[in-house]
Amino acid sequence: MAAERLGGRIRYVNNTDECRSRLLLNYFGQTDAADCGVCDICLAKRKSAAKEAEKMAEQKSVIIEK
């Protein structure tokens, strides 16, 4: 049991792609949680999505200008 809890903590710290709030809620048994939108993981996803949207808009404007 202690090794399982330690493994959960290690996964939390090493996590780079799942909402931290959702990870915590899953750890305590709440499996239907949505992403929080404010943890470092959610903010990084949002920033990445915004950059991708900006890049797509830029590409569209280049195509239209030609």
C-alpha positions, 0 to 999 in steps of 0.5 A: 500500500505504501509503495502504491501511494509513493508511486502515485506521488511520483506520477503526479510530480513527473506528469507533463500532460494530465491536469494536476487537479484531475490527477489528485481527484482521481487519486482520491476516487473521483473519476469523473473530474474535468480539467481545472484550466488553471494548473501548470499543465492546463495553462501550458496546453492552453498556451500551446493551443493559442500558439497553434491557432496563431500559426494557422491564422498566419498561414491562412493570411499568407495563402490569401495574400498570394 
